[in-house]
Amino acid sequence: MKTDFILIILCIIFLIYCNKFNIEKFILPKNSWRETCNIYDFRNPILWVSCENDRGKYIDTSINVNKCINKNIKNVDGILECE
């Protein structure tokens, strides 16, 4: 019982630490989409962002990053797609 409590506390500390240092920057694909999109949320495997389209307006979009394994993610007129 005491071991479970310690494990829970350690998990909470880890989650706080990850949020503080924005762990998404280290685990999300680093492709050209980062230059034209703003991250709203990332709950693996879904990435929610707002991306700039060809007319300069931002569009809310999301993508399942697991579908893009070994592929680049790109912003196509405001929508994220796998290459």
Number of C-alpha atoms within 10 A of each C-alpha: 6 6 8 9 10 11 12 11 12 12 12 12 11 12 12 12 12 12 10 9 10 11 13 16 10 9 10 14 17 12 12 12 21 16 12 16 23 15 16 12 12 18 9 12 11 14 18 18 24 19 26 21 16 11 8 11 11 18 15 16 18 19 18 17 19 11 13 14 11 10 14 15 21 19 22 14 16 23 20 22 20 16 10
